[in-house]
Amino acid sequence: MRLIAEWDRPFRIWHYSVSYRRLLLRSLSETSPSRVDVLFSNVHFLHMSTACDQLEISVDAEFRPPVSIDLEGTPGKWFLLNGGAGYLHGTHCQWHEDDGNALTPSRFGPFKRTD
């Protein structure tokens, strides 16, 4: 397992698009003036809580979900969230921190009904 990013601040699901397979997690914190957006692309499977107090993202090539799902031949990798409390299968994970607020559009482009 390889740690790729971690933040000690609350995050929640901000937007998920089934048609574009994009998942946007956002952190707006009262203790920090900055906003953090985390984007997962080409999400084929998702299992996570809608909110978490902190976020740790790892990649694990050996991970197998406890549910039966066949993603053989599907491009991507397993991203583990908070030590495996949540997990998803996708191709990319990117993040961006800025001074935006809840109404400021994401750096990752417009998301219908959120920006």
C-alpha positions as CSV (number, residue, x, y, z in Angstrom):
1,M,0.0,0.0,0.0
2,R,1.3,3.4,-1.0
3,L,0.1,6.7,0.7
4,I,-0.4,9.4,-1.9
5,A,-2.1,12.2,0.1
6,E,-3.6,13.0,3.5
7,W,-5.3,15.9,5.2
8,D,-6.4,16.4,8.8
9,R,-9.6,18.3,8.0
10,P,-13.2,17.3,7.2
11,F,-14.2,16.2,3.7
12,R,-17.6,15.3,2.1
13,I,-18.8,14.2,-1.2
14,W,-19.5,17.3,-3.2
15,H,-20.4,15.9,-6.6
16,Y,-20.7,12.5,-8.3
17,S,-21.5,12.0,-11.9
18,V,-22.5,8.6,-13.1
19,S,-22.3,9.5,-16.8
20,Y,-18.8,11.1,-16.6
21,R,-17.7,8.8,-13.7
22,R,-16.3,11.7,-11.7
23,L,-16.2,12.0,-7.9
24,L,-15.4,15.3,-6.3
25,L,-14.7,15.5,-2.6
26,R,-14.5,18.9,-1.0
27,S,-13.2,20.2,2.3
28,L,-14.4,23.5,3.6
29,S,-13.0,24.1,7.1
30,E,-13.9,26.7,9.6
31,T,-10.3,26.4,11.0
32,S,-8.6,27.0,7.6
33,P,-9.3,29.7,5.1
34,S,-8.4,27.3,2.2
35,R,-10.6,24.9,0.3
36,V,-9.4,21.5,-0.9
37,D,-11.0,19.7,-3.9
38,V,-10.1,16.0,-4.6
39,L,-11.1,14.6,-8.0
40,F,-11.3,10.9,-8.9
41,S,-11.8,10.1,-12.6
42,N,-13.3,7.1,-14.3
43,V,-14.8,5.7,-11.1
44,H,-16.2,2.3,-11.8
45,F,-16.9,1.3,-8.2
46,L,-17.4,3.4,-5.0
47,H,-17.9,2.5,-1.4
48,M,-17.5,5.3,1.1
49,S,-19.3,7.4,3.7
50,T,-20.7,10.8,2.5
51,A,-18.5,12.6,5.0
52,C,-15.3,12.0,7.0
53,D,-13.3,14.0,9.6
54,Q,-10.0,13.5,7.8
55,L,-8.9,12.0,4.5
56,E,-6.0,9.7,3.7
57,I,-5.7,8.3,0.2
58,S,-3.6,5.2,-0.6
59,V,-3.2,3.0,-3.6
60,D,-3.1,-0.8,-3.1
61,A,-2.4,-3.1,-6.0
62,E,-3.2,-6.2,-3.9
63,F,-6.6,-4.9,-2.5
64,R,-9.7,-6.9,-3.2
65,P,-13.1,-5.6,-2.1
66,P,-15.1,-7.7,0.3
67,V,-18.0,-7.6,-2.2
68,S,-18.1,-9.6,-5.4
69,I,-17.3,-7.3,-8.3
70,D,-15.6,-8.1,-11.6
71,L,-13.4,-5.3,-12.9
72,E,-11.1,-7.6,-14.8
73,G,-9.8,-5.7,-17.8
74,T,-11.2,-2.4,-16.6
75,P,-8.5,0.3,-16.5
76,G,-7.7,1.7,-13.1
77,K,-6.6,1.0,-9.6
78,W,-8.0,0.7,-6.1
79,F,-7.8,3.8,-4.0
80,L,-8.2,3.2,-0.3
81,L,-9.7,6.0,1.8
82,N,-8.8,6.3,5.5
83,G,-7.1,2.9,5.7
84,G,-9.8,1.0,3.8
85,A,-12.9,2.4,5.6
86,G,-13.8,3.6,2.1
87,Y,-12.5,2.5,-1.3
88,L,-13.0,3.1,-5.0
89,H,-11.8,1.9,-8.4
90,G,-10.7,4.7,-10.8
91,T,-7.9,5.8,-13.0
92,H,-6.8,9.1,-11.6
93,C,-6.7,11.1,-8.4
94,Q,-5.9,14.8,-8.4
95,W,-6.3,17.6,-5.8
96,H,-6.1,21.3,-5.6
97,E,-6.1,23.7,-2.7
98,D,-7.2,27.3,-3.1
99,D,-8.9,30.2,-1.3
100,G,-12.3,29.4,-2.8
101,N,-15.5,28.9,-0.9
102,A,-18.6,26.7,-1.4
103,L,-19.8,28.8,-4.4
104,T,-16.5,29.2,-6.2
105,P,-16.2,26.9,-9.2
106,S,-13.8,24.0,-8.9
107,R,-10.5,24.1,-10.7
108,F,-11.5,20.8,-12.3
109,G,-14.2,22.3,-14.4
110,P,-17.9,23.0,-14.1
111,F,-20.0,20.4,-12.4
112,K,-23.7,20.7,-13.2
113,R,-25.8,21.8,-10.3
114,T,-22.9,22.5,-8.0
115,D,-20.9,25.3,-9.7
